[in-house]
Amino acid sequence: MQSTRPVFLELWRIKLPATGYVSILHRISGVLMVLSIPICAYLFDKAVSGPEGFAATAAFFDHWFVRLGLIVMAWSLLHHLFAGVRYLLLDLDIGLDRADSRRSALIVIAAALAALVLVLIWWVAR
């Protein structure tokens, strides 16, 4: 039996709707947060081990690459939160229409970025 379905294997040329991006980013942000748990546990253990450990941990957070990682983790948390609320609303049959679903996906992306900007402003201002 021969299929008449087209085979399109160039994944970079596939145009996803906003809902697809929110779904993929939700999974990526969840994986990032899970993978950060051992690192956070190690840093917490080192920080509470004594004055030397606290100083070493504080020095670790002064590196630009670590600060960039903190920004990524802040986005990860915010996006996962907003997308999770969106999925809970979808589970309650709120926003299932195509237009509403696309609108809520765009709101999730915009809200996560706006909240990240607010967090960065707070971080710089403190």
Backbone as ProteinMPNN parsed JSONL, in Angstrom:
{"seq_chain_A": "MQSTRPVFLELWRIKLPATGYVSILHRISGVLMVLSIPICAYLFDKAVSGPEGFAATAAFFDHWFVRLGLIVMAWSLLHHLFAGVRYLLLDLDIGLDRADSRRSALIVIAAALAALVLVLIWWVAR", "coords_chain_A": {"N_chain_A": [[0.838, -1.173, 0.0], [0.659, 2.092, -0.934], [1.463, 5.26, 0.291], [-0.01, 8.489, 0.016], [0.709, 10.651, 1.341], [2.603, 13.592, 1.863], [6.133, 13.706, 2.36], [8.011, 15.483, 4.479], [10.969, 16.395, 5.434], [12.653, 18.428, 6.229], [13.176, 19.877, 8.978], [13.718, 22.443, 9.926], [12.396, 24.139, 8.279], [9.751, 23.918, 8.775], [6.875, 25.566, 9.753], [5.833, 26.391, 12.811], [2.875, 26.964, 14.764], [2.139, 29.481, 17.282], [1.259, 28.095, 19.506], [2.587, 25.677, 19.306], [5.255, 26.451, 19.744], [5.049, 27.358, 22.393], [4.443, 24.968, 23.678], [6.761, 23.391, 23.184], [8.721, 25.022, 24.383], [7.787, 24.953, 26.982], [8.324, 22.33, 27.733], [11.131, 22.325, 27.467], [11.829, 24.272, 29.372], [10.978, 22.996, 31.69], [12.719, 20.778, 31.757], [15.164, 22.12, 32.033], [14.849, 23.233, 34.592], [14.658, 20.912, 36.176], [17.175, 19.778, 35.724], [18.729, 21.654, 36.968], [18.448, 21.242, 39.661], [20.333, 19.447, 41.086], [22.65, 21.055, 40.919], [21.905, 23.39, 42.275], [21.428, 22.274, 44.797], [24.008, 21.407, 45.49], [25.386, 23.895, 45.535], [23.97, 25.167, 47.588], [24.58, 23.48, 49.755], [27.333, 23.903, 49.877], [27.385, 26.644, 50.468], [26.282, 26.786, 53.038], [28.123, 25.46, 54.515], [30.107, 26.789, 55.829], [32.012, 29.834, 56.543], [34.028, 30.015, 54.562], [33.037, 28.42, 52.492], [30.702, 29.824, 51.921], [31.785, 32.218, 50.963], [33.089, 31.248, 48.697], [30.912, 30.352, 47.201], [29.54, 32.763, 46.82], [31.459, 34.095, 45.288], [31.38, 32.476, 43.054], [28.896, 33.138, 41.968], [29.449, 35.639, 40.984], [30.529, 35.51, 38.48], [30.215, 36.197, 34.975], [29.124, 34.315, 33.244], [27.696, 32.639, 34.897], [25.791, 34.399, 35.833], [24.409, 34.858, 33.461], [23.354, 32.316, 33.173], [21.636, 32.344, 35.376], [19.768, 34.211, 34.498], [18.66, 32.813, 32.362], [17.542, 30.704, 33.81], [15.664, 32.123, 35.314], [13.936, 32.98, 33.276], [13.114, 30.438, 32.5], [11.685, 29.503, 34.733], [9.613, 31.433, 34.845], [8.367, 31.197, 32.308], [7.553, 28.516, 32.416], [5.768, 28.627, 34.528], [3.714, 30.424, 33.562], [2.929, 29.08, 31.206], [2.083, 26.698, 32.334], [-0.161, 27.53, 33.807], [-1.729, 28.261, 31.648], [-2.121, 25.735, 30.449], [-3.56, 24.493, 32.496], [-5.92, 25.994, 32.387], [-6.748, 25.256, 29.83], [-7.283, 22.574, 30.346], [-9.554, 22.894, 31.826], [-11.369, 23.438, 29.922], [-11.271, 26.027, 28.947], [-10.601, 28.428, 26.608], [-10.257, 26.828, 24.306], [-10.876, 27.182, 21.646], [-9.554, 27.804, 18.377], [-8.604, 30.432, 17.802], [-8.625, 31.592, 20.366], [-6.816, 29.906, 21.634], [-4.437, 30.389, 20.238], [-4.13, 33.089, 20.879], [-3.823, 32.961, 23.669], [-1.425, 31.559, 23.769], [0.366, 33.394, 22.652], [0.112, 35.354, 24.597], [1.262, 34.038, 26.785], [3.956, 33.829, 25.952], [4.623, 36.566, 25.703], [4.067, 37.461, 28.324], [5.898, 36.018, 29.872], [8.323, 37.032, 28.91], [7.976, 39.762, 29.528], [7.762, 39.647, 32.32], [10.297, 38.673, 32.865], [11.851, 40.859, 32.078], [11.025, 42.682, 34.043], [12.028, 41.38, 36.324], [14.768, 41.526, 35.752], [15.123, 44.3, 35.793], [14.565, 44.783, 38.492], [16.676, 43.314, 39.592], [18.965, 44.694, 38.725], [18.499, 47.174, 39.878], [18.653, 46.756, 42.622]], "CA_chain_A": [[0.0, 0.0, 0.0], [1.479, 3.281, -1.076], [0.868, 6.429, 0.927], [0.046, 9.714, -0.777], [1.077, 11.745, 2.238], [3.917, 14.154, 1.544], [7.175, 13.534, 3.358], [8.721, 16.755, 4.608], [11.952, 16.098, 6.472], [13.449, 19.594, 6.587], [12.494, 20.344, 10.184], [13.933, 23.876, 10.147], [11.502, 24.901, 7.412], [8.371, 23.749, 9.227], [6.391, 26.739, 10.487], [4.964, 26.03, 13.919], [2.081, 28.054, 15.338], [2.595, 29.914, 18.609], [0.953, 27.043, 20.477], [3.663, 24.69, 19.223], [6.428, 26.998, 20.423], [4.799, 27.356, 23.839], [4.538, 23.584, 24.139], [8.169, 22.983, 23.178], [9.434, 25.8, 25.398], [7.34, 24.468, 28.291], [9.098, 21.114, 28.013], [12.538, 22.701, 27.647], [11.977, 24.963, 30.652], [10.861, 21.985, 32.741], [13.967, 20.012, 31.797], [16.2, 22.993, 32.604], [14.656, 23.35, 36.039], [14.997, 19.627, 36.806], [18.627, 19.601, 35.668], [19.388, 22.603, 37.871], [18.269, 20.844, 41.063], [21.579, 19.021, 41.738], [23.581, 22.181, 41.007], [21.43, 24.245, 43.371], [21.647, 21.56, 46.058], [25.448, 21.462, 45.777], [25.737, 25.263, 45.914], [23.393, 25.427, 48.903], [25.389, 22.747, 50.722], [28.623, 24.585, 50.002], [27.187, 27.951, 51.087], [25.997, 26.657, 54.467], [29.168, 24.673, 55.167], [30.951, 27.656, 56.644], [32.336, 31.123, 55.912], [34.811, 29.834, 53.335], [32.123, 27.909, 51.474], [29.813, 30.911, 51.529], [32.566, 33.142, 50.136], [33.315, 30.597, 47.401], [29.644, 30.359, 46.479], [29.294, 34.149, 46.41], [32.379, 34.374, 44.191], [30.881, 31.728, 41.899], [27.786, 33.878, 41.377], [29.929, 36.892, 40.394], [30.986, 35.277, 37.108], [29.206, 36.62, 34.0], [28.467, 33.152, 32.66], [26.728, 32.168, 35.896], [24.684, 35.364, 35.82], [23.636, 34.55, 32.272], [22.596, 31.111, 33.512], [20.544, 32.741, 36.271], [18.745, 34.849, 33.674], [17.983, 31.724, 31.647], [16.723, 29.979, 34.782], [14.521, 32.977, 35.652], [12.998, 32.836, 32.165], [12.588, 29.08, 32.542], [10.669, 29.454, 35.782], [8.47, 32.275, 34.48], [7.658, 30.601, 31.177], [6.912, 27.286, 32.862], [4.624, 29.038, 35.346], [2.63, 30.96, 32.733], [2.43, 28.025, 30.318], [1.357, 25.746, 33.171], [-1.489, 28.107, 34.061], [-2.463, 28.143, 30.379], [-2.537, 24.338, 30.282], [-4.63, 24.23, 33.46], [-7.141, 26.576, 31.837], [-7.177, 24.398, 28.722], [-7.875, 21.38, 30.948], [-10.888, 23.278, 32.289], [-12.114, 23.776, 28.704], [-11.255, 27.478, 28.743], [-9.675, 28.815, 25.562], [-9.979, 25.727, 23.386], [-11.032, 27.605, 20.255], [-8.256, 28.032, 17.731], [-8.189, 31.826, 17.985], [-8.329, 31.783, 21.785], [-5.61, 29.145, 21.94], [-3.293, 31.151, 19.702], [-4.001, 34.314, 21.663], [-3.266, 32.64, 24.983], [-0.026, 31.188, 23.581], [1.116, 34.64, 22.498], [0.115, 36.012, 25.908], [2.25, 33.339, 27.611], [5.296, 34.237, 25.514], [4.808, 37.972, 26.053], [4.071, 37.618, 29.783], [7.165, 35.496, 30.395], [9.373, 37.997, 28.582], [7.742, 40.99, 30.299], [8.123, 39.378, 33.713], [11.754, 38.575, 32.9], [12.363, 42.235, 32.049], [10.796, 43.251, 35.375], [12.991, 40.75, 37.233], [16.091, 42.096, 35.456], [15.131, 45.683, 36.299], [14.687, 44.684, 39.944], [18.008, 42.797, 39.905], [19.941, 45.766, 38.501], [18.21, 48.292, 40.775], [18.886, 46.477, 44.047]], "C_chain_A": [[0.888, 1.243, 0.0], [0.745, 4.487, -0.507], [1.007, 7.643, 0.011], [0.398, 10.915, 0.091], [2.442, 12.286, 1.854], [4.888, 13.921, 2.699], [7.992, 14.818, 3.364], [9.707, 16.61, 5.75], [12.841, 17.279, 6.834], [12.777, 20.291, 7.769], [12.637, 21.845, 10.403], [13.019, 24.734, 9.294], [10.045, 24.756, 7.815], [7.982, 24.959, 10.072], [5.41, 26.289, 11.565], [4.093, 27.213, 14.31], [2.619, 28.391, 16.735], [2.338, 28.839, 19.657], [2.022, 25.961, 20.474], [4.92, 25.171, 19.919], [6.247, 27.001, 21.941], [4.942, 25.952, 24.401], [5.989, 23.121, 24.222], [8.952, 23.722, 24.257], [9.032, 25.386, 26.811], [8.132, 23.221, 28.685], [10.563, 21.436, 28.276], [12.736, 23.376, 29.001], [11.846, 23.985, 31.817], [12.131, 21.167, 32.876], [15.089, 20.85, 32.402], [16.07, 23.097, 34.12], [15.014, 22.051, 36.753], [16.504, 19.419, 36.822], [19.368, 20.551, 36.602], [19.285, 22.199, 39.338], [19.569, 20.362, 41.703], [22.591, 20.156, 41.898], [23.187, 23.092, 42.164], [21.652, 23.578, 44.729], [23.115, 21.601, 46.455], [25.856, 22.857, 46.233], [25.179, 25.627, 47.287], [24.201, 24.74, 49.992], [26.726, 23.44, 50.957], [28.473, 25.915, 50.736], [26.951, 27.842, 52.586], [27.072, 25.87, 55.212], [30.076, 25.516, 56.048], [31.259, 28.944, 55.904], [33.11, 30.979, 54.606], [33.917, 29.347, 52.193], [31.173, 28.978, 50.984], [30.536, 31.892, 50.621], [32.817, 32.544, 48.747], [32.046, 30.591, 46.567], [29.312, 31.762, 45.987], [30.212, 34.539, 45.254], [31.937, 33.665, 42.913], [29.775, 32.503, 41.191], [28.209, 35.214, 40.772], [30.384, 36.729, 38.948], [29.87, 35.6, 36.118], [28.443, 35.441, 33.416], [27.408, 32.589, 33.612], [25.533, 33.113, 35.938], [23.802, 35.179, 34.593], [22.779, 33.304, 32.505], [21.439, 31.414, 34.444], [19.416, 33.423, 35.507], [17.955, 33.794, 32.911], [17.074, 30.954, 32.596], [15.51, 30.804, 35.213], [13.479, 32.92, 34.535], [12.329, 31.463, 32.206], [11.462, 28.965, 33.561], [9.418, 30.239, 35.374], [7.674, 31.667, 33.328], [6.909, 29.345, 31.618], [5.674, 27.595, 33.711], [3.455, 29.493, 34.476], [2.063, 29.9, 31.79], [1.65, 26.98, 31.113], [-0.032, 26.242, 33.505], [-2.339, 28.017, 32.797], [-2.966, 26.721, 30.186], [-3.614, 23.946, 31.289], [-5.957, 24.793, 32.961], [-7.655, 25.759, 30.656], [-7.81, 23.117, 29.244], [-9.278, 21.645, 31.478], [-11.788, 23.712, 31.135], [-12.265, 25.282, 28.513], [-10.206, 27.792, 27.691], [-9.323, 27.723, 24.582], [-10.173, 26.098, 21.925], [-9.678, 27.963, 19.674], [-7.748, 29.453, 17.971], [-7.82, 32.097, 19.438], [-7.034, 31.081, 22.182], [-4.363, 29.871, 21.44], [-3.049, 32.421, 20.511], [-3.379, 34.022, 23.031], [-1.798, 32.215, 24.872], [0.842, 32.434, 23.417], [1.188, 35.411, 23.813], [1.151, 35.363, 26.823], [3.658, 33.783, 27.245], [5.577, 35.673, 25.938], [4.892, 38.167, 27.566], [5.38, 37.121, 30.383], [8.299, 36.468, 30.104], [9.213, 39.295, 29.369], [8.118, 40.789, 31.764], [9.632, 39.245, 33.858], [12.39, 39.959, 32.886], [12.174, 42.891, 33.409], [11.769, 42.672, 36.399], [14.375, 41.33, 37.006], [16.196, 43.534, 35.947], [15.29, 45.673, 37.814], [16.107, 44.265, 40.336], [19.058, 43.889, 39.775], [19.74, 46.894, 39.52], [18.557, 48.019, 42.224], [20.278, 46.726, 44.45]], "O_chain_A": [[1.761, 1.397, 0.854], [-0.434, 4.707, -0.785], [2.014, 7.802, -0.68], [0.384, 12.055, -0.373], [3.349, 11.511, 1.548], [4.5, 13.94, 3.867], [8.592, 15.184, 2.354], [9.321, 16.694, 6.915], [13.718, 17.132, 7.685], [11.931, 21.168, 7.596], [11.76, 22.46, 11.009], [12.876, 25.929, 9.55], [9.183, 25.419, 7.238], [8.698, 25.324, 11.004], [4.296, 25.86, 11.265], [4.531, 28.358, 14.199], [3.448, 27.667, 17.285], [3.121, 28.69, 20.596], [2.333, 25.39, 21.519], [5.584, 24.398, 20.61], [7.177, 26.687, 22.684], [5.503, 25.767, 25.482], [6.397, 22.525, 25.219], [9.756, 23.117, 24.966], [9.843, 25.459, 27.735], [8.554, 23.08, 29.833], [11.168, 20.889, 29.198], [13.704, 23.084, 29.703], [12.534, 24.134, 32.827], [12.575, 20.89, 33.99], [15.88, 20.343, 33.199], [17.067, 23.053, 34.84], [15.613, 22.086, 37.827], [17.056, 18.94, 37.812], [20.507, 20.284, 36.984], [19.98, 22.772, 40.178], [19.896, 20.832, 42.792], [23.308, 20.213, 42.897], [24.041, 23.516, 42.943], [22.022, 24.242, 45.696], [23.437, 21.806, 47.625], [26.592, 22.996, 47.211], [25.84, 26.317, 48.062], [24.479, 25.336, 51.032], [27.19, 23.551, 52.091], [29.333, 26.28, 51.538], [27.377, 28.719, 53.338], [26.944, 25.638, 56.414], [30.747, 24.982, 56.932], [30.823, 29.133, 54.768], [32.879, 31.727, 53.656], [34.035, 29.816, 51.061], [30.864, 29.051, 49.795], [29.976, 32.35, 49.625], [32.761, 33.254, 47.743], [32.098, 30.802, 45.356], [28.853, 31.931, 44.857], [29.786, 35.241, 44.337], [32.103, 34.197, 41.815], [29.719, 32.526, 39.961], [27.401, 35.863, 40.107], [30.602, 37.726, 38.26], [28.704, 35.311, 36.386], [27.252, 35.551, 33.125], [26.355, 32.122, 33.178], [24.391, 32.669, 36.064], [22.582, 35.326, 34.675], [21.623, 33.248, 32.085], [20.373, 30.811, 34.324], [18.242, 33.237, 35.829], [16.73, 33.87, 32.821], [15.956, 30.592, 32.228], [14.439, 30.245, 35.452], [12.282, 32.825, 34.805], [11.126, 31.342, 31.976], [10.411, 28.392, 33.274], [8.297, 29.758, 35.542], [6.445, 31.628, 33.372], [5.758, 29.138, 31.233], [4.66, 26.904, 33.617], [2.335, 29.007, 34.634], [0.849, 29.83, 31.595], [0.662, 26.437, 30.618], [-0.988, 25.465, 33.492], [-3.534, 27.729, 32.869], [-4.118, 26.521, 29.8], [-4.493, 23.147, 30.968], [-6.997, 24.149, 33.094], [-8.864, 25.588, 30.498], [-8.771, 22.619, 28.656], [-10.096, 20.73, 31.569], [-12.852, 24.291, 31.357], [-13.271, 25.749, 27.98], [-9.036, 27.455, 27.868], [-8.203, 27.688, 24.074], [-9.678, 25.392, 21.045], [-8.768, 28.373, 20.395], [-6.58, 29.644, 18.309], [-6.818, 32.757, 19.713], [-6.253, 31.607, 22.974], [-3.357, 29.951, 22.145], [-1.906, 32.781, 20.792], [-2.507, 34.76, 23.489], [-1.011, 32.48, 25.78], [1.932, 32.512, 23.983], [2.199, 36.046, 24.112], [1.847, 36.062, 27.559], [4.466, 34.08, 28.125], [6.646, 35.966, 26.472], [5.707, 38.958, 28.04], [5.914, 37.739, 31.304], [9.147, 36.704, 30.965], [10.202, 39.868, 29.827], [8.726, 41.666, 32.377], [10.192, 39.662, 34.872], [13.361, 40.204, 33.602], [13.071, 43.587, 33.884], [12.279, 43.401, 37.25], [15.092, 41.6, 37.97], [17.238, 43.942, 36.46], [16.059, 46.462, 38.364], [16.673, 44.793, 41.293], [19.946, 44.0, 40.62], [20.712, 47.499, 39.972], [18.74, 48.962, 42.993], [20.627, 46.537, 45.615]]}, "name": "protein", "num_of_chains": 1, "seq": "MQSTRPVFLELWRIKLPATGYVSILHRISGVLMVLSIPICAYLFDKAVSGPEGFAATAAFFDHWFVRLGLIVMAWSLLHHLFAGVRYLLLDLDIGLDRADSRRSALIVIAAALAALVLVLIWWVAR"}
